[in-house]
Amino acid sequence: MASGMLTVKEVESRRRKVGMHRVAPGLYLRVTSASSAYWMLRYSKSAGGEGGKVKTTEMSLGRYDDLTLAQAAAKAAELRSARREAGIDPLQTKHHKEEREVGIPTFEAVARDLIASKRAGWKSAKHAAQWSATLETYAYPVIGSRDVSTIDTAAVLDVLNPLWTTKHETATRLRQRIEAVLTAAKVRGLRSGENPAAWRGHLAALLPTISKKSRVRHHPAMRWQDLPRFMAELRRRDSMSARALELTILTACRTSGVLGAIWGEFDLDAAIWTIPPERMKGGVKHRVALSDAAVAMLRALPRHDDADWVFWTLREGEPHCLSNMAMLELLRGMHPGLTVHGFRSSFRDWAGEATHHPREIIEHALAHQIMDPAEAAYRRGDALERRRVLMRDWSDYCAGGGETSM
């Protein structure tokens, strides 16, 4: 037995005592309740800046029930040795597969657990759907696969910076939800220290305050008259982000709906795509009528055996959902100054100015909520077949046909 290490029996005697118990050099057992305990690595590191201050850092190694004492001690010794001999900070290393096997949860796993535990107390299913949608669209592609103990200020800013001035309301809610997830992780003993998503005294010093007056701004959009030329240019690009943007335009859908799409949502024979409520802004299931061009493009997409995402990319040899920034980066390289969301405005302008399609059909295609109670009461179905004609006309126009059903 290693010097200074408790026996299995001694550890078991501390298992029911809430607190932080030293087990071996650098290895602790954090007991948060009678049914919840975690193995923790504790080590010292420089806090940076003048004075050479040193701070104590903790990292979860996994749940007590998932690791034996010997396994936890070996893992702690390995990480301490790597830090001592090679200067490797355990919180900064990428040890995904190995650590998943010993139960260290990712940010996404903790977030999904939190949503599941809070769902019953929320006022509506829509609220839960919005929570899920914002995290799935903006947070999971950036930090979802990271160990929750490694999420720091830089990681939070990576998520928030692209949205802070362009989608401030969304970014504000997203920050609050990330903060809640990280707070839950700390309560569970999965991380320590200050919350890197906290606003007061932390992010408030790093992110600009956006006045309410400047928050309402239109998404820069392409003139609908320029769409055929743009689509021709887009279709010459051979990349997954180009295909994602093409489907976004052809369906007039939001980014969150497209990037989170999985193959099980599509019935290509019937040319229907059903987006579940958790990825819809209004929290209501939405059926999309697919044009022939959209179906043909989807059928031609490459698939990965280990991923069900329609739009995916490889990172470190493993498939991941395409990042929410992928389409925007592509668009910036083609036509700087525009936004992906702006193509919904292009579609709306084209439909209103160049066709005789009814306003309610156009609004339904955009999945806009009905504000008029009388109109909402009379709308029983989703007008799928009428929308199918609209989307066929839009597809033909984008391809340079210019003909519309009047």
N, C-alpha and C positions, 0 to 999 in steps of 0.2 A: 504493500500500500504506500502511496506517495506520502512524503513527509508533510505533516500538517493537514492531512485529509481526514475528514470524518468517515466513520463506517456507515454502511447502509442502514444499520439499525439506528444510529445517531441521527442520520438525515430523516428517517421516517418519524422519529420522535418530534422533529421540528416541523413536519409537513402540515400540521393543523394549527400552527401558531402564526398568526398574521405578522408579517414583518420581513426583514431582509436578513438572511442567515448565511454566514460564511461557511463554506463547505470545504474548499481547498484553495490554494493560492490563486487568486483571480476569479474563482468560481463561487457564486452565491446562489441561494435559493430564495426567490421572492414569492412569498405567500400572500395573496390578496384576499382570499376567502377560504372557507373550509373545502371548497371544491375547485379552487383555481390556484395553481402555482407554476412558476416558470424558472428554468435555469438561466442565470444571468452571468455574463462576463463583465468584470469591472476592471478598468485599467486607467492609467493616467496619461494625459497628453498635454502638450503646450496649447494654451489658449490664444497664442499669437499676441502681437502688439508689444509695447514696451514693458519692461519689468520681468519678462520671462515667466509669467504666471502659468501655473499648471492646474488643470481641472480634471476631475474624475468623470470618466465616461462609462456608460453601461450599454450593453447590447444583449438582447434576448438570444438564447441558444435554442429555445424550444420549450414546449410544455413539459412539465414534470412527468406526466404519464407517458410521454412519447420517447423519453430518453432514460436509460439507466444511469446510475451514478457514474459508472465506469465510462460510458459513452460521453456524458457531459464533461467529465474531468479531462478526457482525452481531447475533446474538441477545444476546451479552454486552454489546455497546455499547447496545442498546435497553434492557436491564434496568438497566444502570448509569445511563443517562440518566434513566430514570423514577425511579430512587432519588434522584439528585442534584437533579432539578428539581421532583419532586412528593413526595418523601419516601416513595415506595412501596417496601416491603420485598419483594423478589422471592419470598421463601419464603412470604409471606402472600397473594400474589395468586392469583386463580383464572383460569388460562389453559389450561383443559382441552383443547379441541380442537386448538389450535395446538401445544401441547407434545406431545400424543400423536403428532402427525405427525413430530416429530423424535425420537421414541423414548424419552421420559422415562417410566419404568414407574410404575405405580400400586402402592399397598401390596398390593392383591389379586394383581397380576401377579407381584410378587416372592414373595409367599407361595406361590402355586401353583408357581412354579419351584422353591422350596425343598422343598416337599412331594414334587414329582416327583423331585428329586435324592436325597432321603433315603429314599424309599419302599423301595428294594431292601435297605437296611440295617436297616429296622425288622422286629421279630419277627413281626408279623402284619398282615394286611390290615385288621384291626379297628383297630389303632393308627393307621394312615394315615387310615381313615375318620373316626375320632374327631377327629383333627387338623383335617381338612377341615370336619367338621360344626360344631365350635365356632367356627371362624373365619367360616364362611358364615352362621351364625346370629347371632353377636354382633358380629363385627368388620367384616366387609365392608359391611353396611348403613350403618355409621357412618363408617368411614375407608377402605373398600375402593377408592373412586374417587379418593382423594387421591394426589398425587405422594408417593412414599415419602420423598422428601427433606423434605417439609413436616410430617411427623408429629412432634408435640411432646408435652410432658407433658399439656397440656390435652386434646389429642385422645385420648390413651391413657386419661385419666380419664373422658372422655365414654363410652368403651366399658365401663370397669370399674365405675364408680360405681353403675349400676342393678343390678348383680349382686353387689356385694361382700359385702353382709350377707345377701341372700336366697338366693344360690346361690354360696356362698363357694368350695366345691371347684371348681366350674366356672370361677369367676372367677380362681382361682389358676392353673389350667391355662391359661386363656386369656391371662393376663398373661405366663406363661412362653413361650407360643407367639408372642405379639406381640414379645417381647424377642428371640426367635430370628430372626424375620423381619427385624427392624430391624438385628440384628447381621450377618445375611447381606447386607443392603443396604449396610452400611458397608464390609464386606469387598470388595464389588463396586464400591466407589467411588461409590455412589449417594447417600450422605449422610455427614455428619461429626459430630463432637462426641459427647457422652455419650448413652447409650441411654436414652430417656425412659421405657422400660418396665422398667428395672432396679429391683430391689427394695431391696437394701442401699444405704444412703446416698442413696436417692432416694425411691421411692414409699413406703418404710417410714415416711417422715416425714409422708406425706400421707394414707395410708389406715390405718384402725384394724386392729389385730391381733385376729383373731377366734379365741377359744379353741375347742379341739376340742369341749368340752362344749356350747357354744352353737351349734355348727354344725348339729347334727341338729335340724331343726325342720320341722314339717309345713306344707305350703302351705295358707294360709287358703282354705277351700273353701265353696261354697254348699251348703246342705242340698238333697238331691235333691228333696225335696218342693216346693222353691221354683223349680225349673227351668222348669216350664211358664210361669209368670208372667214370669220373666226372659226367656225366649225370645220371648215375645210382644212385650215391650218392645224387645228387640234387633232384631227383624225390622221394627220401625217406623223404624229408623235406616238412612238411605241413605248408606252410605260403604263404601269398600273394607275398612277395618279391621273394620267390623261384619260384613261377609260372611266375612272371614277368621276372626273369632271364632266365627261360626255354624258354619263347617265344622269348626273345632277341636272344638267341643262335639259336633256330630253324629257325628264319627268317633273321638272320644276320643284324638286324636293329640297329639303334642307340638308346641310352637310351632315348633321347627326344621323339622319335617316339613311343616307347613302353609306357612310363609312362603317356604320354598325351592322350593315346588311349581312345576313347569312343565307346560304343556299336554300335552307328549309323554308324561307319566306316566299320563295318564287315558285309559281306554276307557269313555266315558260310555254307549255302547250296551250294553256288558256290565256296567256299574255297578261297575267295578274301578279302584282307584287303586294303582299300584305305586310305593312309595317306595324309591329306591335305597339301598344299604348306607351310602354316605357321609353320608347325612342321618339315619341311624338310630343311636340311642344304642348299641345292641349291635353295630353294624357289619354287620347282616344285612338283606337285602332283605325288605320287608314289604308284603304285599298287603292293602289295605283294602276291605272290602265297603261299597259306597255305598248308602245308603237312597234311596228315590225323592225325598225332600225334598232330599237333598244333591245329587243329579243335577240336579234342577230348578233349584236355586240356582246351580250351576256353569254350566249352559247359559245362564242369564240374565246372567252376568257380562260386563261390557264388556271387549274385548280391544284391545291396542295393536299396531299393525303392526310396531313396532320392538322389541317385547319379547315373550318367551315365558313370562314369569312369569304365574302365575294371579292373584296379588295384587301390584299395582304402584301406584306413585304418580309424579307428575310433579314433578321438581325442575329448575329453570332450563330448563323446556320439554322435558326429556328424561325418559324412563321409567326408574325405578329400582325395585328390589325393595322391598316394603313393609318399613319398619324393624321390628326386633324389639320396639321399645317401643310400636308403634302400637296393638296390641290391649290392652296394659296401660293405656295412657293412656285409651283408650275405657272400659275397665272401671272405672278410677278415677273417671271422670265419672259412671258409672251406679251403681256400688256400691263405694265406697271400702273398702279393707281386704282385698279379695279378690285372688287371683292367677289368671292364665290357666291355669297348670298345675293349680290346684285343681279344675278341672272334670273332670279325670281321676279325682280322688277322688270327686267327686259321682257320676260314672258307675259307679265301682266299688261305692260304697255302694248305689246303686239296684239294680244287677244282683244284688248279694249279698243284699239285704234284701227286695226286691220281686218277684224272679223266681226260677224254678227252673232257670235256665240253669247248666250245669256250671261249676265253678270254672275248669277248664283252658281252656274256651272263652272265659270272661271275661278270663283272664290273657293268652290269645293275642290277643284284640282289643286289649289294652293294649300288645302287643308286649313283654311282660315275658319275661325270660330264664327258662328252666326250671332250677330249682335241684336238683330231684330227679333223679339220674342214671337211675333206672329209668323215670320218666315221660318223660324226654327220649329214651331209647332206643326207646320204643314209639311216640312221635309221629313219624309219617312225613310226613304232609301238613300243610297249614296250616288245615284245617277251615274253609275259606272259606264253604261253603254254610251250615254251622251258625252261623258268625259273622254271616252275612247276616241270619238270622232274629233274632239278638240285636240287631243294629244297626237293623233295622226296628222292633223293639219300642221301642228307645231313642228313635228318631225320633218314633214315635207318642206316646210318653209326653211328650217335650219339647213336642210340639204340643198337649198337653192331653188326649190320648186316654185315657191311663191303662191301656189294655189291654196285657197281656203274654202271651207264649206260655209256659205253665207246663209 
